[in-house]
Amino acid sequence: MTTPNPPPSSPPDRRRRRRRRSVAELVLTASTALSLLVALIWFGGVTDAARVATHLVLAVGLLACVVMPAEFVRSGGQAVRVTSAVLVLALAACTGLLPIPAFLRGLVAPGWSARGEYHVLSSLDPGATLSGVGDLLLAAGTVFVVATWSGRSRARSYGWYAVYGLAGCAMLLAAITVLQNTRVWMGTRIHTQLPFFAPFVNPNHFGSLMVMVFPFLAGRALSRRPGEIPTWIGALMACACVGMVVWTGSSGPLLAMLVIFALLLRHERGLPLWVLALGGIGALGAMTVYDMARSAGDRVSLHGRIPTWWATVRMWADHWLFGTGVGTYEEALRPYRRDTTFESWNHAHNDWLEWLAETGLVGLAAGGVAIVLLWPHPRRRGAGGRYALLAVLGVGLHAVLDFPFHIPALLMLAGAALAWRSALYDVQRHVPMVLFRGMAAALALLQVGSAVWDLRNRVVSEALDVVHESPRGTIQHSEALATLKRYAPSTPEIALERALEQGRTGQRDEAAATLREMAERHKHRASVQAVAARGMAAVGRAEEAIAFADRAVTLGPSDHRVWTIRAEVYQQVAPERAHEAWKDVLLEGSMKGLKPAWEALPVGVYWADALQNAPLKNQLALARFLVLRDPEAAILVYDNVYRRNPDLFDVQYARLLIDTDVGAARDYLDRAVQAHPTDREFRAEQARILERLELWDEAWEAWEALAQDDPDARYHAALCLERAKGAEAALLELERARARGELFNDATFLLKASMHASLRQTAACAATIQGSGMLDKKRTRKKAQGAMDACKAEKPQD
């Protein structure tokens, strides 16, 4: 007799499925949360490795989608549909990696043959295009995982909680930055006037984050329906979002918020269109006046945007079908620029226009297909779905004036909002599980490949820095070149090394030809022209070296490295012009070029005159450099810095003033301590001045404020108290400090022993030395033994 198979719905089978579902959902939820969290950390500029970590975490979440049982995938169709829209954009970006036949080049890209650096591919820089595709894959992975995760029963509540968490974290970030900018954050001193939010994120990027959470908060405040949070809390948080954006001075996010608020008023409260139109015109006028007040000398050009947009249109006209390639905007724009007021724009500050210029009509068509795939087909009414669409619309409006979609974290968050909305509120579409699992597996593999590519980029970037900064012939230089030959054999630095090797073997003509070919191949890249200039100088081609160096700074006026290379080339081939070249390095604000500039230029007041209008950070660095070489010139530089920014204080300036004018030093330190009451360095210098003026009571009070966790300050406090009130009072204070558990340094023990000796307390004097541990240390044993002899020399007190 055979035992029949258990039915599919038997309890053991249900428990096994429940366990599989629980594990898969746990991995899915954790990977979603971690990937967005890591992206936000990366967005804040905390770590460069977060990009790789985000790819790998998303790969884990996508693999969880692969193993999830079919009956528990409620929104598989939506995951495939929304992800397909992002993948269409990625495929359009990949067209930059396709070869263009020679007979089509003049037709599809009239400017390609004249300005292109690669002779096969459509993209001007395939490596940059691969990185751009990686950004789109981050968005695609996020969309797929979030859409699948949103099939859970509590996904709607989780999505709302995530929005409120983002808003709360942003407000906490704002509070921390306010504390830092008011110079009371953890007792640190801020040397420069930092713009709001600058220590953590760019103000415009922060504004986009606020735009994304704003419709959820403002919609809750305007809605009469019950929600996850009370109405007054939503109103308060929405006002805080607007206030923080106004504080940052970012106009684009503020304009997007005004449009979102008008749409919410129309939908939630039914206000007439004419009222909204009048309000919009008034708000737009107020924003225009506000923007004009912030930049009185740049009213017409929108901070350089309009000439940049015209240059972008001309660039697209020369690459109308495939574009110049994703990620190539900065290099491709330079030949089309006619305006010299903007120096370096790595983005067009209009994502829609930049996408058209980089991908051409192919990208425009892909964008249309993506919009069709993402077009909402709601199955039921829901405020959350409407708010999610408004959030993405707001970022899209901001993208007209800035580049939020080029910030991968913001792109991922926008994709997550669309995926959440589609999975919860759109008509469900059924797809075969084979297609669902296949797309998840393919995306997981692509995430791993993108992580490997990002690791390669980081290794190459670090090797390039070593090649440029380390002397030739060192082990570090050789290892960096070997890394470049392995991972990036087409980099110009490899050609430079080959040319230098030819020069060393006497093949100077061949070396010069190699450098000319390299410079012609990359004729619109400033870094390559600088490398060619360095090589031409090494093989004795002075005129060509100067021409390449000048071309480098013309192409990359904001690249500080090329200014330094230009000065080095001038110093090698035209020493009579090197001084002016090094002066240009300093005036352009290059921090890396300061040390060689100082070594080349004459020390003294010349520098103080040359840097009158240089950036404050350079002037401060110059003043600190001159402290030991020419104190008089250092004071002149410090005076200029302090005159330009009275709120900027530096301890080195105070120390120079102590040596020249004690009264001025005391006044300066009094203002510094008042501005930075928790800064220990300024208080210590103030106490030293009081010691120098022999104001022992005031000096003791100043040192005492620092002495609780500073053994050196405790020594000075005891010394000043002895001078002010005698040895007995100083010994009593030291005993109290010892009872509080404070640590003494060797100088304090010796001072205490000498005070006991002066009072003829021989036993206490010897006990102090023995308890200090100085006799057990070789470097202090001699001093300790001398102090013991001094103790015994005094007659004991009765």
C-alpha positions in Angstrom: 0.0 0.0 0.0 1.4 3.4 -1.0 1.1 6.5 1.0 -0.5 9.4 -1.0 1.4 12.6 -1.5 0.4 15.3 1.0 -1.8 18.0 -0.5 -0.1 21.4 -1.4 -1.9 23.1 1.5 -0.6 20.8 4.2 0.7 22.5 7.4 4.3 21.5 6.9 4.3 22.8 3.4 2.7 26.1 4.5 5.2 26.5 7.2 8.1 25.9 4.8 6.7 28.4 2.4 6.2 30.9 5.2 9.8 30.5 6.2 11.0 31.0 2.7 8.9 34.0 2.3 10.1 35.5 5.6 13.7 35.0 4.7 13.2 36.5 1.2 11.2 39.5 2.4 13.7 40.1 5.2 16.6 40.2 2.7 14.6 42.3 0.3 13.6 44.9 2.9 17.1 45.1 4.4 18.7 45.5 1.0 16.3 48.2 0.0 16.8 50.1 3.2 20.6 49.7 3.2 21.0 50.6 -0.5 19.1 53.9 0.0 20.9 54.6 3.2 24.3 54.0 1.7 23.3 56.1 -1.3 22.3 59.0 1.0 25.6 58.7 2.8 27.4 58.8 -0.5 25.2 61.7 -1.5 26.4 63.5 1.6 30.0 63.1 0.5 31.1 60.9 3.4 32.8 58.1 1.5 33.7 57.3 -2.1 33.4 53.6 -1.6 29.6 53.8 -0.9 28.9 53.6 -4.7 30.5 50.2 -4.8 28.7 49.2 -1.6 25.3 50.3 -3.1 25.8 48.2 -6.2 26.6 45.1 -4.1 23.7 45.6 -1.6 21.3 46.0 -4.6 22.7 42.8 -6.1 21.8 41.0 -2.8 18.3 42.4 -2.9 17.9 41.4 -6.6 19.0 37.8 -5.8 16.4 37.7 -3.1 13.8 38.6 -5.8 15.0 35.6 -7.8 14.5 33.1 -5.0 11.2 34.5 -3.7 8.3 32.1 -4.2 6.0 33.0 -7.1 2.9 33.1 -5.0 4.4 35.8 -2.8 5.3 38.2 -5.7 2.3 40.4 -5.8 3.7 43.2 -7.9 6.1 41.4 -10.3 4.4 42.9 -13.3 4.9 46.4 -12.0 8.5 45.7 -11.1 9.2 44.6 -14.7 7.3 47.5 -16.3 8.8 50.3 -14.2 12.3 48.8 -14.5 11.9 48.5 -18.2 11.5 52.3 -18.5 14.9 52.9 -16.8 16.6 50.1 -18.8 15.4 51.8 -22.0 17.3 54.9 -20.9 20.3 52.8 -20.1 20.2 51.2 -23.6 20.1 54.7 -25.1 23.2 55.6 -23.1 24.9 52.5 -24.4 24.6 53.7 -28.0 27.6 55.8 -27.2 29.6 52.6 -27.1 28.6 51.6 -30.6 31.0 52.2 -33.6 30.0 54.7 -36.2 30.8 53.6 -39.8 33.1 56.1 -41.6 30.6 56.9 -44.3 27.9 57.9 -41.7 30.1 60.1 -39.5 29.7 63.3 -41.4 25.9 62.8 -41.6 25.0 61.8 -38.0 27.7 63.8 -36.3 29.0 66.8 -38.4 31.3 67.9 -35.6 32.5 64.5 -34.7 35.4 64.2 -37.1 36.7 67.7 -36.2 36.4 67.4 -32.5 36.2 63.7 -31.6 39.1 62.1 -29.9 38.2 58.5 -30.6 38.1 57.3 -34.2 35.7 54.3 -33.7 33.1 54.9 -31.0 30.3 57.4 -30.9 31.1 58.5 -27.3 34.0 60.9 -26.8 34.9 59.0 -23.7 33.7 55.4 -23.4 34.9 55.1 -19.9 32.8 58.0 -18.7 29.8 56.6 -20.6 30.2 53.3 -18.8 30.1 55.1 -15.5 27.0 56.9 -16.6 25.3 53.6 -17.5 26.3 52.4 -14.0 24.3 55.3 -12.5 21.3 54.3 -14.5 21.8 50.7 -13.3 21.7 51.9 -9.7 18.3 53.5 -10.4 17.1 50.3 -12.2 18.1 48.1 -9.4 16.4 50.3 -6.8 13.2 50.5 -8.9 13.0 46.7 -9.3 13.7 46.0 -5.6 11.3 48.7 -4.3 8.5 47.7 -6.7 8.8 44.1 -5.6 9.1 45.1 -1.9 6.0 47.3 -2.3 3.9 44.1 -2.8 4.0 43.6 0.9 0.8 44.3 2.9 2.5 47.0 5.0 4.5 48.6 2.2 2.3 51.7 2.1 2.9 52.5 5.8 6.6 51.7 5.4 6.8 54.2 2.5 5.2 56.9 4.5 7.5 56.3 7.5 10.5 56.4 5.1 9.4 59.9 3.9 9.1 61.2 7.4 12.4 59.6 8.3 14.1 61.5 5.4 12.5 64.7 6.5 13.6 64.2 10.1 17.2 63.3 9.1 17.4 66.4 6.8 16.2 68.7 9.6 18.8 67.1 12.0 21.4 67.7 9.4 20.3 71.3 9.2 20.5 71.7 12.9 24.0 70.3 13.1 25.2 72.6 10.3 23.7 75.6 12.0 25.6 74.7 15.1 28.8 74.4 13.1 28.3 77.7 11.3 27.7 79.4 14.6 31.1 78.1 15.7 29.9 76.1 18.7 29.9 72.6 17.2 32.0 70.3 19.5 34.3 73.2 20.4 36.0 73.4 17.0 37.1 76.6 15.3 35.9 77.4 11.8 38.6 79.3 9.9 36.4 80.3 6.9 32.9 81.5 6.3 31.2 78.3 5.1 28.0 78.6 3.1 24.9 77.0 4.7 25.0 73.1 4.5 28.4 73.2 2.7 30.2 70.9 5.1 27.8 68.1 4.3 25.9 68.5 1.0 25.6 71.0 -1.8 22.7 73.4 -1.1 21.0 72.6 -4.5 21.2 68.9 -3.9 19.8 69.3 -0.4 17.0 71.4 -1.9 16.1 68.5 -4.2 15.8 66.2 -1.2 13.5 68.7 0.4 11.4 68.9 -2.8 10.9 65.1 -2.7 9.5 65.1 0.8 7.6 68.4 0.5 4.4 67.1 -1.3 3.9 64.3 1.3 4.1 66.8 4.2 2.3 69.7 2.6 -0.4 67.4 1.2 -1.0 66.0 4.7 -1.3 69.5 6.0 -3.9 70.5 3.4 -5.8 67.2 3.4 -9.0 66.7 5.5 -8.5 63.0 5.5 -6.9 61.1 8.4 -3.3 60.1 7.9 -0.2 58.6 9.5 0.7 61.9 11.2 -1.5 64.8 12.6 -2.2 67.7 10.2 -0.3 70.2 12.3 2.9 68.1 12.3 2.8 67.9 8.5 2.3 71.6 8.3 5.2 72.3 10.7 7.6 70.0 8.8 6.5 71.4 5.4 7.2 74.9 6.6 10.6 73.7 7.9 11.4 72.3 4.5 10.6 75.6 2.8 12.5 77.6 5.4 15.7 75.5 5.0 15.6 75.8 1.2 15.2 79.6 1.5 18.1 79.6 3.9 20.3 77.7 1.4 19.6 80.4 -1.2 18.8 77.7 -3.9 16.2 79.2 -6.2 15.4 76.0 -8.3 14.0 73.9 -5.4 12.0 76.9 -4.1 10.4 77.3 -7.5 9.5 73.6 -7.6 8.0 73.8 -4.2 5.8 76.7 -5.3 4.5 74.8 -8.2 3.8 71.7 -6.1 2.0 73.8 -3.5 -0.2 75.4 -6.2 -1.1 71.9 -7.5 -1.9 70.7 -4.0 -4.1 73.8 -3.3 -6.0 73.1 -6.6 -6.6 69.4 -5.8 -7.0 69.4 -2.0 -8.9 72.7 -1.5 -10.3 73.4 -5.0 -8.9 77.0 -5.4 -9.7 78.6 -8.7 -7.1 78.6 -11.4 -7.0 82.4 -11.7 -6.1 82.7 -8.0 -3.3 80.3 -8.5 -2.1 82.1 -11.6 -2.0 85.4 -9.9 -0.2 83.9 -6.9 2.3 82.2 -9.2 3.1 85.4 -11.1 3.6 87.2 -7.8 5.8 84.4 -6.5 7.8 84.3 -9.7 8.4 88.0 -9.5 9.5 87.8 -5.9 11.9 85.0 -6.7 13.3 87.1 -9.6 14.0 90.0 -7.4 15.5 87.7 -4.8 17.8 86.1 -7.3 18.8 89.5 -8.7 19.7 90.7 -5.2 21.9 87.7 -4.7 23.8 88.2 -7.9 23.5 91.8 -9.0 26.3 91.5 -11.7 24.8 88.4 -13.3 21.1 89.2 -13.7 20.5 88.3 -17.3 22.6 85.1 -17.7 21.2 83.2 -14.6 24.7 82.7 -13.2 26.1 81.7 -16.6 23.4 79.2 -17.5 22.0 80.9 -20.6 25.3 81.0 -22.5 26.0 77.5 -21.4 22.6 76.3 -22.7 23.3 78.0 -26.1 26.6 76.3 -26.3 24.9 73.0 -25.4 22.4 73.4 -28.3 25.3 74.0 -30.7 27.0 70.9 -29.4 23.8 68.8 -30.0 23.5 70.2 -33.5 26.9 68.7 -34.3 26.1 65.3 -32.7 22.3 65.2 -33.4 21.7 61.4 -33.6 23.8 59.7 -31.0 25.1 62.7 -29.0 28.6 63.0 -27.6 28.2 60.2 -25.1 26.9 60.1 -21.6 29.4 61.6 -19.1 31.3 63.6 -21.7 29.6 66.9 -21.3 32.5 68.8 -19.7 35.0 67.8 -22.3 32.6 68.1 -25.3 31.4 71.6 -24.3 34.7 73.5 -24.5 34.9 73.8 -28.3 31.4 75.4 -28.4 31.9 78.0 -25.7 31.8 81.6 -26.7 31.3 83.1 -23.3 34.3 83.6 -21.1 32.5 84.4 -17.9 32.0 80.8 -16.8 35.1 78.8 -16.2 34.3 75.1 -16.0 30.8 73.5 -16.2 30.8 69.7 -15.8 27.0 69.8 -16.2 24.6 72.0 -18.2 22.5 72.8 -15.1 19.6 71.6 -17.2 19.4 67.8 -17.1 16.9 67.6 -20.0 19.1 69.6 -22.3 22.2 67.7 -21.2 20.6 64.4 -21.9 19.7 65.5 -25.4 23.3 66.7 -26.0 24.8 63.5 -24.7 22.5 61.0 -26.3 21.0 62.8 -29.2 17.7 61.9 -30.8 18.2 58.3 -29.7 18.1 59.5 -26.1 15.1 61.7 -26.8 13.2 58.8 -28.3 14.2 56.6 -25.3 12.8 59.3 -23.0 9.5 59.2 -24.8 9.3 55.4 -24.5 10.1 55.6 -20.8 7.4 58.2 -20.2 4.8 55.9 -22.0 5.9 53.0 -19.8 5.7 55.1 -16.6 2.4 56.7 -17.4 0.1 56.1 -14.5 -3.0 53.9 -14.8 -4.4 54.1 -11.3 -6.6 51.3 -10.1 -7.9 53.3 -7.1 -7.6 56.7 -5.6 -4.8 57.3 -3.2 -3.1 60.4 -1.9 0.2 58.6 -1.6 0.4 57.9 -5.3 -0.4 61.5 -6.2 2.2 62.8 -3.8 4.8 60.5 -5.2 4.2 61.8 -8.7 4.4 65.4 -7.4 7.7 64.6 -5.7 9.2 63.3 -9.0 7.7 66.3 -10.9 9.3 68.7 -8.4 12.7 67.2 -9.0 12.1 67.4 -12.7 11.3 71.1 -12.4 14.5 71.6 -10.5 16.3 69.7 -13.2 15.5 72.7 -15.6 18.0 74.8 -13.6 20.3 72.3 -12.0 21.4 68.7 -12.3 19.7 66.6 -9.6 19.3 63.6 -11.9 23.1 63.4 -12.1 23.3 62.8 -8.4 22.8 59.1 -8.2 21.2 59.2 -4.7 18.6 61.6 -5.9 18.0 59.5 -9.1 17.6 56.4 -6.9 15.1 58.2 -4.6 13.1 59.4 -7.6 13.0 55.9 -9.0 12.0 54.5 -5.6 9.1 57.0 -5.4 7.9 56.0 -8.9 8.2 52.3 -8.1 6.4 52.6 -4.8 3.6 54.5 -6.5 3.2 52.1 -9.4 3.2 49.0 -7.3 0.6 50.3 -4.8 -1.7 52.4 -6.9 -1.5 51.3 -10.6 -3.4 48.5 -12.4 -1.5 45.3 -11.7 0.1 43.7 -14.7 0.9 40.0 -14.7 4.1 38.7 -16.3 5.6 35.2 -16.5 7.7 34.4 -13.5 10.5 33.4 -15.9 10.7 37.0 -17.2 10.5 38.4 -13.6 13.3 36.1 -12.3 15.4 36.6 -15.5 15.3 40.4 -15.2 16.2 40.2 -11.5 19.1 37.9 -12.2 20.4 39.9 -15.1 20.2 43.1 -13.0 22.1 41.4 -10.2 24.9 40.5 -12.6 25.0 44.0 -14.0 25.2 45.5 -10.5 28.3 43.3 -9.8 29.8 44.3 -13.1 29.2 48.0 -12.3 30.8 47.6 -8.9 33.9 46.0 -10.5 34.1 48.9 -13.0 33.8 51.5 -10.2 36.6 49.8 -8.3 38.7 49.9 -11.5 38.0 53.6 -11.8 39.0 54.3 -8.2 42.3 52.3 -8.6 43.1 54.2 -11.9 42.3 57.6 -10.3 44.6 56.9 -7.3 47.3 55.7 -9.7 47.0 58.9 -11.7 47.4 61.0 -8.6 50.5 59.1 -7.6 52.0 59.5 -11.2 51.5 63.2 -11.1 52.6 63.8 -7.6 55.5 61.4 -7.0 58.9 61.9 -8.5 59.9 59.8 -11.5 62.0 56.8 -10.6 60.5 56.2 -7.2 58.9 52.9 -6.3 55.5 54.6 -5.9 55.8 56.1 -9.4 56.8 52.8 -11.0 54.0 50.9 -9.2 51.4 53.5 -10.3 52.6 53.2 -13.9 52.3 49.4 -13.7 48.7 49.8 -12.4 47.8 52.1 -15.3 49.3 49.7 -17.9 47.2 46.9 -16.4 43.9 48.7 -16.0 44.0 51.7 -18.3 46.7 51.2 -21.0 45.3 54.0 -23.2 45.9 56.8 -20.7 48.1 59.7 -21.9 50.5 59.1 -19.0 51.6 55.8 -20.6 52.4 57.6 -23.8 54.3 60.2 -21.8 56.4 57.5 -20.1 57.1 56.0 -23.5 58.2 59.4 -24.9 60.5 60.0 -22.0 62.1 56.6 -22.4 62.7 57.5 -26.1 64.2 60.8 -25.0 66.6 59.1 -22.6 67.8 56.8 -25.3 68.5 59.7 -27.6 65.4 59.3 -29.8 64.2 62.9 -29.3 62.4 63.3 -32.6 60.5 60.0 -32.0 59.6 61.2 -28.5 58.3 64.5 -29.8 56.3 62.7 -32.4 54.7 60.5 -29.8 53.7 63.5 -27.7 52.3 65.4 -30.7 50.2 62.3 -31.6 48.9 62.0 -28.1 48.1 65.7 -27.8 46.3 65.7 -31.2 44.3 62.6 -30.2 43.0 64.3 -27.1 43.2 67.9 -28.3 40.4 69.2 -26.1 41.5 67.7 -22.8 43.5 70.1 -20.6 45.2 67.3 -18.6 46.5 65.7 -21.8 47.9 69.0 -23.1 49.6 69.5 -19.7 51.1 66.1 -19.9 52.4 66.8 -23.4 53.9 70.1 -22.3 55.8 68.3 -19.5 57.1 65.7 -22.0 58.2 68.3 -24.6 60.1 70.2 -21.9 61.9 66.9 -20.9 63.0 66.2 -24.5 64.1 69.8 -25.1 61.3 71.2 -27.3 60.9 74.5 -25.4 58.5 76.3 -27.8 56.2 73.4 -28.2 56.2 72.8 -24.4 55.2 76.4 -23.8 52.4 76.2 -26.5 51.0 73.0 -24.9 51.2 74.4 -21.4 49.3 77.6 -22.4 46.7 75.6 -24.3 46.2 73.4 -21.2 45.3 76.4 -19.0 43.1 77.8 -21.7 41.1 74.5 -21.9 41.0 73.9 -18.1 41.1 77.2 -16.3 39.6 75.7 -13.2 42.0 72.7 -13.1 44.6 73.7 -10.5 47.0 70.9 -11.6 47.4 72.3 -15.1 48.4 75.7 -13.7 51.1 74.0 -11.6 52.4 72.0 -14.6 52.5 75.1 -16.7 54.6 76.9 -14.1 57.0 73.9 -13.8 57.4 73.8 -17.6 58.1 77.6 -17.7 60.7 77.2 -14.9 62.4 74.5 -16.9 62.4 76.0 -20.4 61.9 79.8 -19.8 63.1 80.7 -16.3 62.7 84.4 -17.0 58.9 83.9 -17.2 58.6 81.4 -14.4 57.9 84.0 -11.7 54.7 85.2 -13.4 53.6 81.6 -14.0 54.0 80.8 -10.4 52.2 83.9 -9.5 49.3 82.7 -11.7 49.3 79.4 -9.8 48.8 81.3 -6.5 46.2 83.7 -7.9 44.1 80.8 -9.3 43.8 79.3 -5.9 45.8 76.1 -6.4 46.6 74.6 -3.0 48.7 71.7 -4.5 50.9 74.3 -6.3 51.6 76.4 -3.2 54.7 74.6 -2.0 56.7 74.6 -5.3 55.5 78.2 -5.9 56.9 79.3 -2.6 60.2 77.5 -3.3 60.5 79.2 -6.7 59.4 82.8 -5.9 61.5 85.2 -3.8 60.6 85.1 -0.1 59.3 88.3 1.4 56.9 91.2 0.9 56.7 90.4 -2.8 54.3 87.6 -2.0 52.2 89.8 0.2 51.8 92.2 -2.7 51.3 89.5 -5.3 48.4 87.8 -3.3 46.4 90.9 -2.4 43.3 89.5 -4.3 44.1 85.7 -3.9 41.7 83.4 -2.1 41.8 83.7 1.6 42.8 80.0 2.0 45.9 80.7 -0.1 46.7 83.8 1.9 46.4 82.0 5.2 48.6 79.2 3.9 51.1 81.8 2.7 51.1 83.6 6.0 51.8 80.3 7.9 54.6 79.5 5.4 56.2 83.0 6.0 56.1 82.8 9.8 59.6 81.2 10.1 61.0 82.8 6.9 59.9 86.4 7.0 57.7 87.3 10.0 57.3 90.9 8.8 55.8 89.7 5.5 53.6 87.2 7.4 52.1 90.0 9.5 51.3 91.9 6.4 49.5 89.0 4.9 47.7 88.3 8.1 46.7 91.9 8.3 45.2 91.7 4.8 43.3 88.5 5.7 41.9 90.0 8.9 40.9 93.2 7.1 39.0 91.2 4.5 37.4 88.9 7.0 37.3 90.2 10.6 35.6 87.0 11.8 38.6 84.9 10.8 41.2 84.1 13.5 44.4 82.2 13.5 46.7 81.3 16.4 49.9 81.8 14.4 48.9 85.5 13.9 48.4 85.9 17.6 51.9 84.4 18.3 53.5 86.8 15.8 51.7 89.7 17.5 53.0 88.6 20.9 56.6 89.0 19.6 55.9 92.4 18.1 53.0 94.1 20.0 51.8 92.4 23.1 48.9 94.9 23.5 47.6 94.2 20.0 48.0 90.5 20.6 45.9 90.7 23.7 43.1 92.6 22.0 43.2 90.2 19.1 43.0 87.2 21.4 40.2 88.7 23.5 38.1 89.0 20.3 39.0 85.5 19.2 38.0 84.0 22.6 34.8 86.0 22.5 34.0 84.6 19.0 35.2 81.1 19.8 34.6 80.6 23.6 35.2 76.9 23.5 38.4 77.0 21.4 41.3 75.8 23.6 44.1 77.1 21.4 43.0 80.7 21.7 42.5 80.4 25.4 45.9 78.9 25.9 47.5 81.8 23.9 45.5 84.3 26.0 46.9 82.7 29.1 50.5 82.8 27.8 50.1 86.5 27.2 48.9 87.1 30.7 51.9 85.2 32.0 54.2 87.3 29.9 52.6 90.5 31.3 53.0 88.9 34.8 49.3 89.2 35.6 49.5 86.0 37.6 45.9 86.0 39.0 44.3 86.4 35.6 46.8 83.9 34.1 45.9 81.3 36.7 42.2 81.7 36.1 42.8 81.4 32.3 44.9 78.2 32.8 42.5 76.8 35.3 39.6 76.8 32.8 41.7 74.5 30.6 43.4 72.4 33.3 40.8 69.7 34.0 41.8 67.5 31.0 45.1 69.1 30.0 48.2 68.2 32.0 50.2 70.9 30.4 47.6 73.5 31.4 47.6 72.1 34.9 51.3 72.7 35.2 50.9 76.4 34.0 48.0 76.9 36.4 50.0 75.6 39.3 53.0 77.8 38.4 50.9 81.0 38.1 49.1 80.2 41.4 52.4 79.9 43.1 53.5 83.3 41.8 50.2 84.8 42.7 49.4 83.3 46.2 52.4 81.3 47.2 53.5 77.6 47.3 51.0 76.5 49.9 48.0 77.6 47.9 49.4 76.0 44.8 50.1 72.7 46.6 46.6 72.7 48.0 45.1 73.2 44.5 47.3 70.4 43.1 46.0 68.0 45.9 42.4 68.9 45.0 43.2 68.2 41.3 44.8 64.9 42.2 41.7 63.9 44.2 39.5 64.6 41.2 41.6 62.1 39.2 43.4 64.6 37.0 46.7 63.4 35.3 50.0 65.2 35.9 52.8 65.4 33.5 56.5 65.2 34.5 56.8 69.0 34.7 54.0 69.2 37.2 55.5 66.5 39.4 58.8 68.4 39.4 57.1 71.7 40.1 55.2 70.1 43.0 58.4 68.6 44.4 60.2 71.9 44.2 57.4 73.7 46.1 57.6 71.0 48.8 61.4 71.6 48.9 61.0 75.3 49.2 58.7 74.7 52.2 61.3 72.3 53.6 58.9 69.4 53.4 61.5 66.8 52.6 59.4 63.6 53.0 56.6 65.0 50.9 59.1 66.2 48.3 60.6 62.7 48.0 57.2 61.0 48.0 56.1 63.2 45.1 59.1 62.1 43.0 58.8 58.5 43.9 55.1 58.5 43.1 55.6 60.1 39.8 57.2 57.1 38.1 60.0 59.2 36.7 62.6 57.1 38.4 61.4 54.0 36.4 61.8 55.7 33.0 65.2 56.0 31.4 64.6 59.3 29.8 63.4 61.0 33.1 65.5 59.2 35.6 68.3 61.8 35.6 65.9 64.7 36.3 64.1 62.7 39.0 67.3 61.9 40.7 68.3 65.6 40.7 65.0 66.5 42.2 65.5 63.8 45.0 68.9 65.3 45.8 67.3 68.8 46.0 64.7 67.4 48.4 67.4 66.0 50.7 69.5 69.2 50.6 66.7 71.2 52.4 66.4 71.1 56.1 63.1 69.4 57.2 60.4 71.7 58.5 59.4 71.2 62.2 
